[in-house]
Amino acid sequence: MQPKKCDLIIKGSYVLTQNDERELIEDGAIAVSGSLISAVGKRSEIEVEWVAEETVDCGKSVILPGLMNAHTHVPMTLMRGVADDLPLLDWLHNYMFPIESGLTKELVELGARLGCAEMIASGTTAIFDGYMYEDAVGKAVDGSGMKAVLGEGFFKFPSPFFKTAQEAWNAIEALQERFADHDRIRTSVTPHAVFTTDPEQLAESMELAEKLDILWQIHAAESVPETKLTLETFGKRPVQILKDYGLLTKRTRLHHCVDVTDEEIDWIRDAGAMIAHNPQSNLKLGSGICPLTKFLEAGVNAGLGTDGAASNNNLDMFDEMRTAAMLQKGFLQDPEAMPAQTVLDMATVCGASFLGFEDTGSLKAGLKADIVAIDMDKMHSKPVYNPLSHVIYSAGGQDVCLTVCDGQVLYRNGEFLTVDVEIISREAEKAVKWALKRLESR
């Protein structure tokens, strides 16, 4: 029998397929044709059945699906470290908002290019982003080869970016029209939070999401002070407002959900809404700890996100997975509270559902070829008893040796194939003076 032709074969010591059976293949390989996975199996089987234009042997490695960052603000890489050790509301109102009000499209694109490069090198292939000038973010994502759901953020009107609600709706519709036929980029409606908008605007924005048939995302119940402010302003808790105004739906994506009640978790589940867990950002800002196990036990789908690099301060999803696993164990004093498999699911198959990319998140024939390999030939990865354990508890983004998205190799053994990191690094350093000048002029 003649072997079938494909474009790429990737080989490694282990393949964590994340298929329905969560199958682990030792000495495995993946055949890729165009943007799709053609076959996954034993190296010996793939080598007999397939012949490729290019073969990448990752050596001692674990191959797994590309990671899905369910919540981030990619351009905020430009504010990495500019304001640390501050509570959420102080950090937002006295540091982030003054800097962001002076943003230009050029700066947003630069920050996004920097963030995309960081994520490509650490194994992330798809993001759920929310920021301003998202057309510039889309340009950066497109050039990088990654996937994204883009969300044009808005606050109470007028704001530094939109004078009226109609201006915001026009920008969102224009963004959707621009990327409507794009293979890797989709859009969403993105109000910042309940306390930075108002319920009527939120309801109107949901009508727009329904009209365009796209996802609707919002920061929700991120901290106790946020809940207090929302109660003082509107007389209700954040999730209660979302429920009362019909904003909990299957297209709803809620970020953080730290200060929630059991009843609110049930409302979220009953509506078919999903949450993004952001443990490192929540910890760094002192916002609290999301009752993640309660959400999962209730049947709510949860993705995992880094948030922005100004509140994390990196975009490393391996780092985030480790924190997510350990945080619940320590908080609940239960070492079984958050198994490694559950955390990997959040960053892959569950993350894919969160982003609305149902054709990725697992390594199996017919799905998109979004693939990451981790170098296991390092001291902190020896010996190997359980590859899954190493992925969650030992590995870091710095161990990634291969990143593939839609069948395109984006990063391999330290080499970036779609972005010019020298130019990005040089330009990013120039942003420091701009950010500090914005703070001085507050």
TIPATOR-132053 format. One line per 2 residues: number of its first residue (from 1); their letters; for each residue x, y, z of C-alpha. Coordinates in steps of 0.001 Angstrom, whole numbers. Layout:
<recs>
NUM = a = X:Y:Z ~ ... .
</recs>
This chain:
<recs>
1 = mq = 0:0:0 ~ 1316:3405:-980 .
3 = pk = 1623:5874:1932 ~ -677:8881:1810 .
5 = kc = 772:12355:1361 ~ 587:15071:3999 .
7 = dl = 2344:18370:4616 ~ 3823:17807:8061 .
9 = ii = 4543:14995:10492 ~ 5314:15807:14121 .
11 = kg = 6890:13160:16343 ~ 7434:12997:20081 .
13 = sy = 7855:10740:23103 ~ 4257:11238:24233 .
15 = vl = 1065:12627:22722 ~ -1597:13913:25113 .
17 = tq = -4467:13768:22638 ~ -7185:15304:24826 .
19 = nd = -9648:13249:22779 ~ -12851:11937:24328 .
21 = er = -10948:9107:26024 ~ -8068:11444:27041 .
23 = el = -5786:8948:25329 ~ -2033:9087:25955 .
25 = ie = 76:7744:23081 ~ 3666:6774:23804 .
27 = dg = 6186:7277:21003 ~ 3507:9040:18984 .
29 = ai = 3158:11163:15871 ~ 690:13448:14134 .
31 = av = 148:13841:10388 ~ -1000:17277:9241 .
33 = sg = -2487:18206:5856 ~ -3096:21885:5261 .
35 = sl = -4730:23300:8386 ~ -6119:19955:9583 .
37 = is = -4916:16918:11471 ~ -5003:13889:9183 .
39 = av = -4023:11216:11695 ~ -2786:10697:15251 .
41 = gk = -1151:7482:16392 ~ 1971:5534:17134 .
43 = rs = 5075:6821:15395 ~ 5538:3435:13698 .
45 = ei = 2001:3539:12292 ~ 2173:7138:11065 .
47 = ev = 5549:6566:9396 ~ 4154:3618:7429 .
49 = ew = 866:5245:6448 ~ 2003:8805:5700 .
51 = va = 4785:10596:3845 ~ 5303:14302:4502 .
53 = ee = 6853:17318:2865 ~ 8384:18145:6264 .
55 = tv = 8996:16107:9400 ~ 9630:17608:12826 .
57 = dc = 11060:15195:15380 ~ 10699:16842:18772 .
59 = gk = 12818:14179:20476 ~ 12115:13686:24185 .
61 = sv = 8913:15656:24316 ~ 5230:15809:25144 .
63 = il = 2914:16882:22328 ~ -452:18369:23265 .
65 = pg = -3128:20668:21830 ~ -2342:24367:21550 .
67 = lm = -3422:26195:24711 ~ -6454:28516:24767 .
69 = na = -6128:31745:26750 ~ -9748:32434:27701 .
71 = ht = -9212:35970:28991 ~ -6556:38514:28207 .
73 = hv = -5887:42077:27128 ~ -2903:41485:24879 .
75 = pm = -1795:45119:24329 ~ -1369:45541:28088 .
77 = tl = 2077:43998:27688 ~ 3144:47643:27312 .
79 = mr = 2066:48251:30939 ~ 3796:45184:32364 .
81 = gv = 5185:46185:35771 ~ 4165:49846:35612 .
83 = ad = 1853:49525:38651 ~ 2178:46554:40987 .
85 = dl = 1061:45617:44512 ~ -2189:47579:44295 .
87 = pl = -5859:46631:44820 ~ -8070:46300:41758 .
89 = ld = -9995:49588:41871 ~ -6924:51690:42742 .
91 = wl = -4918:49907:40045 ~ -7655:50489:37466 .
93 = hn = -8715:54062:38157 ~ -5402:55623:39167 .
95 = ym = -2966:53807:36893 ~ -4459:51794:34039 .
97 = fp = -7205:54187:32936 ~ -4905:57279:32842 .
99 = ie = -2356:55413:30731 ~ -4934:53801:28449 .
101 = sg = -6725:57077:27733 ~ -3642:58107:25739 .
103 = lt = -3386:54961:23650 ~ -3001:55142:19888 .
105 = ke = -3640:52405:17351 ~ 93:52152:16772 .
107 = lv = 775:51515:20461 ~ -2042:48980:20699 .
109 = el = -702:47078:17714 ~ 2815:47125:19174 .
111 = ga = 1597:45751:22512 ~ -425:43097:20718 .
113 = rl = 2540:42050:18585 ~ 4636:41740:21741 .
115 = gc = 1941:39688:23460 ~ 1462:37399:20472 .
117 = ae = 5186:36702:20334 ~ 5244:35912:24054 .
119 = mi = 2325:33524:23724 ~ 3589:31785:20598 .
121 = as = 6823:31017:22432 ~ 4925:29647:25449 .
123 = gt = 2442:27390:23684 ~ -718:29474:23314 .
125 = ta = -2442:29277:19937 ~ -5761:31049:20629 .
127 = if = -6922:33969:22773 ~ -10137:35639:23883 .
129 = dg = -9119:39295:23893 ~ -10827:42459:25021 .
131 = ym = -9375:45925:24572 ~ -9549:49144:22575 .
133 = ye = -8653:49525:18897 ~ -9187:45822:18396 .
135 = da = -8777:46196:14657 ~ -5102:46872:15439 .
137 = vg = -5020:43811:17705 ~ -6539:41797:14870 .
139 = ka = -3807:42976:12534 ~ -1166:41751:14998 .
141 = vd = -2919:38413:15567 ~ -3371:37877:11845 .
143 = gs = 312:38445:11182 ~ 1355:36140:14012 .
145 = gm = -689:33187:12731 ~ -2631:32755:15990 .
147 = ka = -6374:32447:16525 ~ -8443:35035:18416 .
149 = vl = -11838:36241:19476 ~ -11551:40045:19518 .
151 = ge = -13699:42306:21664 ~ -13883:46094:21273 .
153 = gf = -14140:47318:24866 ~ -16369:50145:25997 .
155 = fk = -17237:51986:29213 ~ -19907:54479:30224 .
157 = fp = -20398:57075:27526 ~ -18769:59420:26775 .
159 = sp = -15339:57809:27165 ~ -11886:58542:25747 .
161 = ff = -12713:56138:22914 ~ -16428:56592:22185 .
163 = kt = -18547:59686:22765 ~ -21825:57815:22366 .
165 = aq = -23145:54282:22497 ~ -23842:54434:18772 .
167 = ea = -20164:55133:18063 ~ -19258:52012:20039 .
169 = wn = -21876:49896:18251 ~ -20598:51169:14888 .
171 = ai = -17024:50187:15797 ~ -18137:46717:16900 .
173 = ea = -20098:46170:13678 ~ -17137:47380:11609 .
175 = lq = -14827:44970:13439 ~ -17227:42093:12799 .
177 = er = -17512:42997:9124 ~ -13729:43180:8755 .
179 = fa = -13123:39681:10133 ~ -16401:37998:9126 .
181 = dh = -14706:35711:6599 ~ -11426:35197:8443 .
183 = dr = -10429:31594:9162 ~ -8753:32330:12505 .
185 = ir = -10312:35525:13885 ~ -13796:36152:15269 .
187 = ts = -15303:38997:17275 ~ -17402:39634:20368 .
189 = vt = -19266:42422:22134 ~ -17210:43542:25129 .
191 = ph = -18556:45867:27837 ~ -15856:46336:30475 .
193 = av = -17866:45613:33647 ~ -21188:46286:35337 .
195 = ft = -19729:49068:37501 ~ -18044:50855:34559 .
197 = td = -21121:50814:32314 ~ -24825:50843:33152 .
199 = pe = -27536:48183:32835 ~ -29363:49858:29950 .
201 = ql = -26164:50056:27899 ~ -25419:46424:28709 .
203 = ae = -28872:45347:27542 ~ -28453:47303:24305 .
205 = sm = -25042:45741:23727 ~ -26511:42255:24153 .
207 = el = -29094:43087:21494 ~ -26177:43920:19206 .
209 = ae = -24452:40609:20018 ~ -27658:38770:19162 .
211 = kl = -28062:40726:15931 ~ -24496:39903:14861 .
213 = di = -24706:36373:16365 ~ -21408:36727:18244 .
215 = lw = -20259:36167:21827 ~ -20738:38712:24634 .
217 = qi = -18045:39013:27323 ~ -17719:41042:30527 .
219 = ha = -15675:41258:33735 ~ -18042:40103:36468 .
221 = ae = -17875:39875:40264 ~ -14101:40289:40231 .
223 = sv = -13757:41428:43852 ~ -15650:42297:47029 .
225 = pe = -14983:46055:46581 ~ -16477:45809:43085 .
227 = tk = -19599:44197:44521 ~ -19824:46939:47153 .
229 = lt = -19511:49663:44518 ~ -22151:48001:42333 .
231 = le = -24530:47682:45273 ~ -24028:51351:46146 .
233 = tf = -24576:52441:42538 ~ -27369:50135:41378 .
235 = gk = -28685:48481:44536 ~ -27854:44994:43272 .
237 = rp = -24900:42634:43034 ~ -23180:42320:39620 .
239 = vq = -24505:38877:38662 ~ -27988:39848:39861 .
241 = il = -27945:42799:37460 ~ -26847:40541:34608 .
243 = kd = -29670:38116:35385 ~ -32352:40785:35761 .
245 = yg = -31478:42408:32436 ~ -31413:39138:30503 .
247 = ll = -27649:39167:30089 ~ -26985:35612:31228 .
249 = tk = -27304:33565:28039 ~ -25454:30855:26138 .
251 = rt = -23425:33549:24368 ~ -22330:35117:27696 .
253 = rl = -18707:34790:28833 ~ -17971:35969:32382 .
255 = hh = -14425:36773:33478 ~ -13218:36218:37071 .
257 = cv = -16412:35450:39095 ~ -14580:35660:42418 .
259 = dv = -17292:37150:44634 ~ -20302:34990:43796 .
261 = td = -22962:33199:45805 ~ -24148:29632:45332 .
263 = ee = -27406:30976:43932 ~ -25519:33097:41385 .
265 = id = -23536:30046:40282 ~ -26843:28262:39655 .
267 = wi = -28100:31224:37589 ~ -24963:31106:35457 .
269 = rd = -25313:27342:34959 ~ -29025:27490:34156 .
271 = ag = -28387:30157:31509 ~ -25658:28127:29807 .
273 = am = -23164:30945:30332 ~ -19451:30173:30811 .
275 = ia = -16705:31575:33029 ~ -12998:32288:32623 .
277 = hn = -10811:31562:35645 ~ -7838:33915:36104 .
279 = pq = -6093:32803:39309 ~ -2805:34681:39034 .
281 = sn = -4366:38049:38243 ~ -6906:37591:41042 .
283 = lk = -4142:36738:43490 ~ -1815:39556:42441 .
285 = lg = -4563:42180:42720 ~ -5731:40721:46031 .
287 = sg = -9173:40240:44523 ~ -9804:36846:46093 .
289 = ic = -10200:33267:44938 ~ -12844:32071:42518 .
291 = pl = -14861:29122:43914 ~ -13899:27163:40821 .
293 = tk = -14766:23718:42140 ~ -18316:24883:42860 .
295 = fl = -18686:26077:39286 ~ -17374:22803:37881 .
297 = ea = -19486:20679:40212 ~ -22527:22708:39137 .
299 = gv = -21779:21916:35498 ~ -20527:25324:34359 .
301 = na = -17932:25231:31571 ~ -14763:27072:32613 .
303 = gl = -11851:28273:30531 ~ -8510:29434:31902 .
305 = gt = -6957:32828:31231 ~ -3966:34923:32188 .
307 = dg = -5709:38316:32106 ~ -3438:41115:30910 .
309 = aa = 306:41266:31475 ~ -171:44353:33674 .
311 = sn = -1870:42243:36352 ~ -156:38872:36031 .
313 = nn = 2666:39784:34830 ~ 3139:37225:32074 .
315 = ld = 1009:35418:29498 ~ 2339:31932:30260 .
317 = mf = -546:29457:30285 ~ 1621:26681:31748 .
319 = de = 2292:28939:34714 ~ -1442:29638:34932 .
321 = mr = -2342:25943:34846 ~ 15:25160:37712 .
323 = ta = -1415:27999:39788 ~ -4999:26969:39029 .
325 = am = -4334:23428:40217 ~ -2487:24365:43392 .
327 = lq = -4698:27272:44422 ~ -7853:25209:44811 .
329 = kg = -5968:22442:46621 ~ -4555:24862:49159 .
331 = fl = -7679:26967:49531 ~ -9901:23939:50124 .
333 = qd = -7184:21966:51968 ~ -7929:19105:49606 .
335 = pe = -5163:17725:47340 ~ -7819:16091:45136 .
337 = am = -9764:19312:44582 ~ -8279:20213:41204 .
339 = pa = -6676:17278:39343 ~ -4119:17881:36614 .
341 = qt = -6489:16481:33973 ~ -9205:18962:34905 .
343 = vl = -6806:21876:34566 ~ -5509:20720:31183 .
345 = dm = -9116:20353:30029 ~ -9764:23986:30980 .
347 = at = -6828:25131:28862 ~ -7712:22986:25843 .
349 = vc = -11105:21358:25173 ~ -13063:23568:27596 .
351 = ga = -11173:26621:26427 ~ -12077:25828:22832 .
353 = sf = -15767:25754:23776 ~ -15341:28999:25692 .
355 = lg = -13875:30723:22624 ~ -16418:29137:20316 .
357 = fe = -13763:27263:18320 ~ -15356:23824:18292 .
359 = dt = -12922:22493:15682 ~ -9876:22540:17961 .
361 = gs = -8785:21771:21535 ~ -8021:18090:20888 .
363 = lk = -5580:16150:18752 ~ -7684:13965:16486 .
365 = ag = -8234:13573:12765 ~ -10418:16238:11178 .
367 = lk = -9731:18950:13758 ~ -7536:21980:13252 .
369 = ad = -3814:21353:13616 ~ -3197:23483:16714 .
371 = iv = -278:21673:18302 ~ 2358:22362:20941 .
373 = ai = 5402:20332:21955 ~ 7267:20570:25264 .
375 = dm = 10938:19703:25525 ~ 11241:17046:28251 .
377 = dk = 14998:16665:27956 ~ 15660:19069:30833 .
379 = mh = 16681:18523:34437 ~ 13371:19722:35874 .
381 = sk = 11527:17184:33686 ~ 13417:14056:34681 .
383 = pv = 12486:11313:35289 ~ 9072:10918:33637 .
385 = yn = 6439:8835:35402 ~ 3371:10685:34195 .
387 = pl = 3576:13123:31236 ~ 312:14810:32238 .
389 = sh = 1713:15540:35692 ~ 4819:17090:34156 .
391 = vi = 2744:19336:31875 ~ 835:20808:34828 .
393 = ys = 3314:20710:37712 ~ 6805:20809:36171 .
395 = ag = 6727:22440:32757 ~ 6754:26134:31931 .
397 = gq = 6276:28164:28814 ~ 10048:28291:28416 .
399 = dv = 9980:24544:27702 ~ 7912:24891:24541 .
401 = cl = 9930:23812:21515 ~ 7206:23843:18849 .
403 = tv = 4015:25816:18267 ~ 1734:25090:15313 .
405 = cd = -1568:26837:14556 ~ -3843:25838:11693 .
407 = gq = -1034:23659:10393 ~ 1461:26538:10208 .
409 = vl = 4654:26322:12252 ~ 4860:29583:14222 .
411 = yr = 7742:28792:16556 ~ 10404:26109:16598 .
413 = ng = 13368:25616:18918 ~ 13618:29289:19859 .
415 = ef = 13031:30626:16358 ~ 10011:32807:15598 .
417 = lt = 8780:32160:12061 ~ 5964:34722:11782 .
419 = vd = 7045:37725:13895 ~ 10168:39901:14038 .
421 = ve = 10999:39899:17733 ~ 14015:42174:17359 .
423 = ii = 11901:45034:16039 ~ 9139:44349:18576 .
425 = sr = 11606:44348:21485 ~ 13255:47578:20375 .
427 = ea = 9956:49417:19925 ~ 8472:48094:23180 .
429 = ek = 11292:49644:25212 ~ 10327:53059:23818 .
431 = av = 6840:52722:25317 ~ 8220:53112:28860 .
433 = kw = 8696:56879:28546 ~ 5213:57252:27091 .
435 = al = 3534:55335:29939 ~ 5420:57177:32676 .
437 = kr = 4611:60514:31083 ~ 915:59598:31102 .
439 = le = 1093:58888:34847 ~ 2905:62143:35549 .
441 = sr = 119:64091:33845 ~ -2703:62548:35862 .
</recs>
